[in-house]
Amino acid sequence: MKKKFLVAAALCAALSVNAQKAYEGTAFLDNWYIGLNGGGITPLSHSAFWKNMRGTVGVEFGKQVTPVLGISFQGLTAVNTSYSRTAFDALSLTANGKINLNNLFGGYLGNPRLFEVEAVAGIGWGHDFMNSGYGYDHSYVTSRFGASLNFNVGAEKAWAINIKPAVVYRMDGNKSQMLNVNKSALELLAGVTYHFACSNGKHYMTIQRPYDAAAMEALNDRVNELRGEVEAQQSALDDSEARVNELQNALNDCQDALTECKNTPVETVVKNSHTMSLESVVTFRQGRTTIASDQIPNVERIATYMKNHPKSTVSIRGFASPEGSVEVNERIAKQRADAVKNMLVSKYKISADRIVAEGQGVGNMFSEPDWNRVSIATLSEEDAQ
């Protein structure tokens, strides 16, 4: 009893250490996998080990719930070596629970190790097929205890090669609740497993990077600096408009004077074309392409300006931080630019003809890579001075 208590305490301690980390790629549709298995099964008592081994094949479908805990559903069928009326003489369906011992005791490193060991325990249903002249079909409960030796291969760790030894017990007959070696068999399987891609762009969970107060303060300072630049450019635009109005009034006065006295020399005012521009920045969370509520004022600022300046246009460039593959970053960058454009069109009724949105891939405007998850909207208007 004391040993069991110590083992349970060690498991709880290891699980609590892993639980202190935040992970990405843990949605319900993340971390599913499928595998193909093949090998043999042989009784552990009252029979020759190799002579009575039967071939067995099957599939396994499962999910890694946390870096430590996993579940799977496995179906296996044994090749016929008896008086069965089918090509296979036995079938088993098992629900398995798995514990990754490497992550339990060594902690999760943010990606799978090259070699990992899982402890496996399961319960299921078994069925033997027989010809009617030699007996009847028989169903029974099974239990499985074993391990999975996993070799995670490839740069993306999407594939794994597995070796799976296990002891399988038939839970039928007298004292069916007991694990009886006379009703047990050794199962030796090898297989290959494919892990489907997750919402974080990987085939496995990643550790969420925490933000410290200093980094957030620096980012806020940069945003405030950009806002100050926008306000300064807005002020410059207002001054330019006032100057244009002043020149227009002067031109009107000259035209009035010319009407009164055609012999009076007329002073002509020429408008020099120039372009005024300003920027607005919309930030995004990691892996997200939707605009957060606290960023909507930055989009509304663009819309307000464009409504007040009907001839203005806006160029929106989307960027991504360097995590993930090039293809994923290019897609996210384009979706972030399109998100700002779509809000301007749908919510603020800005004509799509006045908006250009394009993805720029991984950004390099800021020294901190995570700060580059932005869409930068550059407003421009052809004015006159």
C-alpha positions in Angstrom: 0.0 0.0 0.0 2.8 2.4 0.8 4.5 1.7 -2.6 1.2 2.4 -4.4 0.8 5.7 -2.5 4.4 6.8 -3.4 3.8 5.9 -7.1 0.5 7.9 -7.1 2.2 10.8 -5.4 5.0 10.8 -8.0 2.4 10.7 -10.9 0.5 13.6 -9.4 3.6 15.7 -9.0 4.7 15.1 -12.5 1.3 15.9 -13.9 1.2 19.2 -11.9 4.5 20.3 -13.3 3.2 19.7 -16.9 -0.1 21.4 -16.1 1.7 24.7 -15.2 2.5 25.2 -18.9 0.1 26.7 -21.5 -0.1 24.9 -24.8 -1.3 25.8 -28.3 -2.9 23.3 -30.7 -5.2 21.7 -28.0 -8.6 22.2 -29.7 -11.0 19.2 -30.0 -10.0 18.6 -33.6 -6.2 18.9 -32.8 -3.8 16.0 -32.1 -5.7 13.1 -33.7 -3.8 10.3 -35.3 -4.3 7.1 -37.2 -2.1 4.0 -37.4 -1.7 0.6 -39.1 -0.4 -2.3 -37.0 0.7 -5.8 -37.8 2.4 -8.7 -35.9 1.5 -11.8 -34.0 -0.2 -13.1 -30.9 0.6 -16.3 -29.0 -0.7 -17.9 -25.7 1.5 -17.6 -22.6 0.7 -21.0 -21.2 0.1 -24.6 -22.3 1.3 -24.1 -25.9 4.5 -23.7 -27.9 5.5 -20.0 -28.2 6.4 -19.7 -31.9 4.4 -22.7 -33.2 1.1 -21.3 -31.9 1.7 -17.7 -32.9 -1.0 -16.3 -35.2 -0.6 -13.3 -37.4 -2.7 -10.3 -36.5 -3.4 -6.9 -38.2 -5.5 -3.9 -37.5 -5.9 -0.1 -37.2 -5.8 2.4 -34.4 -7.4 5.8 -34.2 -6.6 8.1 -31.3 -6.0 11.6 -29.8 -3.3 13.1 -27.6 -5.3 14.9 -25.0 -2.3 16.4 -23.2 1.5 15.9 -23.7 1.2 13.2 -21.1 -2.3 11.6 -21.5 -3.7 10.0 -24.7 -6.6 7.8 -25.7 -7.1 5.5 -28.7 -9.5 2.9 -30.1 -7.9 -0.2 -31.7 -9.3 -3.0 -33.8 -7.4 -6.2 -34.4 -8.2 -9.4 -36.2 -6.1 -12.7 -36.1 -5.4 -14.8 -39.2 -7.3 -18.1 -39.2 -5.3 -21.1 -37.8 -8.4 -22.9 -36.4 -11.7 -24.4 -37.6 -13.2 -20.9 -38.1 -15.6 -20.4 -40.9 -14.0 -17.1 -41.8 -10.6 -16.0 -43.0 -10.0 -14.7 -39.5 -10.6 -16.6 -36.3 -10.7 -13.8 -33.8 -11.6 -10.1 -33.5 -11.0 -7.6 -30.8 -12.0 -4.0 -30.2 -10.2 -2.1 -27.4 -10.3 1.4 -25.8 -6.8 2.3 -24.6 -5.5 4.9 -22.2 -1.9 6.0 -22.7 0.7 7.8 -20.5 3.8 9.3 -22.2 6.5 8.4 -19.6 9.1 10.8 -21.2 6.8 13.8 -20.9 5.5 12.7 -17.5 8.9 12.5 -15.8 11.1 14.6 -18.2 8.6 17.4 -19.0 7.3 18.4 -22.4 9.9 20.2 -24.5 7.5 21.8 -27.0 7.9 19.1 -29.6 8.1 15.2 -29.6 11.4 13.6 -28.8 13.0 11.3 -31.3 12.3 8.3 -29.1 9.4 8.1 -26.6 7.8 5.4 -24.4 4.1 5.2 -23.6 2.5 2.9 -21.0 -0.8 1.5 -22.3 -3.8 0.0 -20.5 -7.1 -0.9 -22.1 -10.3 -2.8 -21.9 -12.4 -4.1 -24.8 -14.4 -6.8 -26.5 -13.2 -10.0 -28.1 -15.0 -12.6 -30.3 -14.0 -16.0 -31.6 -15.4 -17.4 -34.8 -16.1 -21.2 -35.1 -17.7 -23.6 -37.5 -21.0 -24.9 -36.1 -19.6 -28.5 -36.2 -16.7 -27.7 -33.9 -18.4 -25.3 -31.4 -20.1 -21.9 -31.2 -18.9 -18.4 -31.6 -17.9 -16.8 -28.3 -17.7 -13.2 -27.1 -15.9 -12.0 -24.0 -14.3 -9.0 -22.3 -10.6 -8.4 -22.7 -8.0 -6.3 -20.9 -4.6 -5.2 -22.3 -1.5 -4.0 -20.5 1.6 -3.0 -22.5 3.8 -0.3 -23.9 4.3 1.6 -27.1 7.9 2.4 -28.2 7.6 5.3 -30.6 10.3 6.6 -33.0 9.1 10.1 -34.2 10.6 10.6 -37.6 10.8 13.6 -40.1 11.4 17.3 -39.6 7.7 17.9 -38.9 7.3 14.8 -36.6 4.1 13.9 -38.5 5.1 10.2 -38.7 6.0 7.7 -36.0 7.2 4.1 -36.2 5.8 2.0 -33.3 6.8 -1.2 -31.6 3.9 -2.4 -29.3 4.4 -5.4 -26.9 1.4 -6.2 -24.7 -0.2 -8.9 -22.6 -3.9 -9.5 -23.3 -6.2 -11.3 -20.9 -9.6 -13.0 -21.5 -12.0 -11.9 -18.8 -14.5 -14.8 -19.0 -15.3 -18.1 -17.3 -14.9 -18.7 -13.5 -13.5 -15.7 -11.6 -13.6 -13.6 -14.8 -12.6 -10.5 -12.8 -9.1 -12.0 -12.1 -6.1 -11.8 -14.5 -5.4 -15.5 -15.2 -2.2 -16.4 -16.9 -3.9 -19.4 -18.4 -6.2 -17.1 -20.3 -3.5 -14.7 -21.4 -1.6 -14.1 -24.6 1.5 -12.1 -25.6 0.8 -9.6 -28.4 3.8 -8.3 -30.5 2.9 -5.5 -32.9 4.8 -3.1 -35.1 3.2 -0.3 -37.0 3.3 3.2 -38.5 1.3 6.2 -37.2 0.4 9.5 -38.9 -0.5 12.6 -36.8 -2.9 15.1 -38.4 -2.0 18.8 -38.5 -3.2 21.0 -35.7 -4.6 24.5 -35.6 -1.2 25.9 -34.6 0.3 24.8 -38.0 2.2 21.9 -36.4 1.5 18.1 -36.0 1.9 18.4 -32.2 1.2 20.7 -29.3 3.5 23.7 -28.8 4.3 25.7 -25.7 2.6 29.1 -25.6 5.2 31.8 -25.2 4.3 34.0 -22.2 4.6 37.8 -22.5 6.3 39.7 -19.8 5.3 43.2 -18.6 8.4 44.9 -20.1 7.6 43.5 -23.6 4.0 44.5 -23.4 5.0 48.0 -22.2 7.4 48.4 -25.1 4.8 47.3 -27.5 2.3 49.8 -26.1 4.9 52.5 -26.3 5.4 51.7 -30.0 1.7 51.8 -30.6 1.4 55.1 -28.9 4.3 56.4 -30.9 2.6 55.4 -34.1 -0.6 57.0 -32.9 1.3 60.2 -32.3 2.7 60.0 -35.9 -0.8 59.5 -37.2 -2.1 62.5 -35.3 0.8 64.6 -36.5 0.1 63.6 -40.1 -3.6 64.3 -39.6 -2.6 67.8 -38.3 -0.5 68.3 -41.4 -3.4 67.3 -43.6 -5.7 69.8 -41.8 -3.1 72.6 -42.3 -2.8 71.7 -46.0 -6.6 71.8 -46.4 -6.7 75.2 -44.7 -3.9 76.4 -47.1 -5.9 75.1 -50.1 -9.0 77.0 -48.9 -7.0 80.1 -48.4 -5.5 79.9 -51.9 -9.0 79.1 -53.4 -10.4 82.2 -51.7 -7.5 84.3 -53.1 -8.2 82.9 -56.6 -11.9 83.8 -56.2 -11.0 87.3 -55.2 -8.8 87.7 -58.3 -11.5 86.4 -60.6 -13.9 88.9 -59.1 -11.4 91.7 -59.6 -10.8 90.5 -63.2 -14.6 90.8 -63.9 -14.6 94.4 -62.7 -11.6 95.5 -64.5 -10.3 93.4 -67.4 -7.3 95.6 -67.9 -6.1 94.9 -64.4 -3.3 92.3 -64.4 -4.5 89.0 -63.0 -2.4 87.0 -60.6 -2.8 83.2 -61.3 -2.5 80.7 -58.5 -1.2 77.2 -59.5 -1.9 74.2 -57.3 1.2 72.0 -56.8 0.1 68.4 -56.6 1.3 66.4 -53.6 0.3 63.3 -51.7 -0.4 63.2 -48.0 -0.4 59.8 -46.2 -0.8 58.4 -42.7 -0.8 54.9 -41.2 -2.9 52.9 -38.8 -1.8 49.7 -37.2 -4.0 46.7 -36.3 -2.4 44.0 -34.1 -3.3 40.3 -34.0 -2.8 37.5 -31.5 -0.6 34.5 -32.4 -2.1 32.4 -35.1 -5.3 34.5 -35.3 -6.7 36.3 -38.3 -9.7 37.9 -36.7 -9.7 41.5 -35.4 -10.0 41.7 -31.6 -12.4 44.1 -30.0 -9.7 46.3 -28.7 -8.4 46.8 -32.2 -11.7 47.9 -33.8 -11.0 51.7 -33.0 -7.9 51.5 -35.2 -10.1 50.2 -38.1 -12.7 52.8 -37.4 -10.1 55.6 -37.6 -9.3 54.5 -41.1 -13.0 54.4 -42.0 -13.7 57.9 -40.5 -10.8 59.4 -42.4 -11.9 57.9 -45.7 -15.5 59.1 -45.2 -14.2 62.6 -44.5 -11.9 62.4 -47.6 -13.8 60.8 -50.4 -10.8 60.8 -52.8 -8.6 59.0 -50.3 -7.5 55.4 -50.8 -5.9 52.9 -48.4 -3.2 50.2 -48.9 -3.4 47.4 -46.3 -0.3 45.1 -45.8 -0.6 42.0 -43.6 2.3 40.5 -41.8 3.1 37.4 -39.7 5.6 36.4 -37.0 8.3 33.8 -38.0 6.7 30.8 -36.3 5.4 28.1 -38.6 6.1 27.3 -42.2 6.4 29.8 -45.1 3.1 28.7 -46.6 1.2 29.1 -43.3 2.8 32.6 -42.7 1.9 33.8 -46.2 -1.6 32.6 -45.8 -2.1 34.2 -42.3 -0.5 37.5 -43.5 -3.0 37.7 -46.4 -5.9 36.8 -44.2 -5.0 39.6 -41.7 -4.9 42.2 -44.5 -8.3 40.9 -45.9 -9.8 41.0 -42.4 -9.2 44.8 -42.2 -10.5 45.3 -45.7 -13.7 43.2 -45.1 -14.5 45.2 -41.9 -14.1 48.5 -43.8 -16.4 47.3 -46.6 -19.0 45.4 -44.5 -19.2 47.5 -41.3 -18.3 51.0 -42.5 -19.5 50.8 -46.1 -16.2 51.9 -47.7 -16.1 51.0 -51.4 -13.8 48.0 -52.1 -12.4 49.9 -55.1 -10.6 52.3 -52.7 -8.9 49.5 -50.8 -5.9 47.3 -51.7 -5.1 44.4 -49.4 -2.1 42.1 -49.7 -0.1 39.7 -47.5 3.6 40.5 -47.0 4.6 37.2 -45.3 6.9 37.4 -42.2 7.3 41.0 -41.1 10.6 42.7 -40.0 9.4 46.1 -38.9 10.0 45.3 -35.2 13.0 43.7 -33.4 10.7 41.5 -31.4 9.4 38.8 -33.8 6.0 38.5 -32.1 5.2 42.3 -32.6 5.1 41.7 -36.4 1.6 40.1 -36.2 0.0 43.2 -37.7 -1.9 44.8 -40.6 -0.6 48.2 -41.5 -3.1 50.4 -43.3 -1.5 53.3 -45.2 -4.0 56.1 -46.2 -3.2 58.4 -49.1 -4.9 61.3 -50.8 -4.0 63.5 -53.8 -4.3 67.0 -52.5 -3.3 70.4 -53.8 -1.2 73.2 -52.3 
